[in-house]
Amino acid sequence: MDKKVLHDISYGLYAVTTRNENIDSGCIINTLTQITSVNPIVSISLNKDNYTNEMIKKSNLFAVSIISEETSKESISKFGYFSSRDTDKFSDVDYIERNNIKVFNDNICGYMLCEVINCIDTETHDIFLGRVISSEKVSDKKPMTYKYYREELKGTSPKNAPTFEEVKNEDSEYKKYRCTVCGYIYDDKEEKIKFADLPEDWKCPICGVGKDAFKEVF
Ligand code: FE
């Protein structure tokens, strides 16, 4: 199999949020598809280990916000790389309340509220089919594509994402280090300073964690 073929699949970037028993959760996905147009149905896919997956199974209701090129990288990192199990993702991210759900609202294009009509088991992930029960376009900003996120913002796919890829280091001369939170790779070969020589207060450029959250890739 030539996995490079998969790199040419195009995606957008979205924030999915839900609430169950007064607990809010949310995460970033790149897998939203409109399935039907009359009484629109959309699908999203979420890893089974993902807390938001667990919550949507209980609440049967989720919001999806369409991220724009003006959405801050910090908000995307907060929702994308940390777990709602131990992080209050909404503490410093703009949101609006709709149908008792906190809808991610940092420079988005618009959002939809969806009622779960089916959940399909696909090995590591579940696909939720949701009926759009309401939606609002909130700006004319340009929707962010996954390609833009990867190439312009140097964003990465964390371990739970369908597009996550393992990285190996076959170079014996230079070392590579992976951020255990966001998956960002620090490659000594491409940097002016070797990872080992970075100052102790250096932080991951994508998710902001310290050096100690990095592990060498072999
Ligand atoms: Fe990181």
Residues whose N, C-alpha, C, O or C-beta is under 5 A from the ligand:
A	BS01	FE	C179 V181 C182 G183 Y184 C204 I206 C207 G208
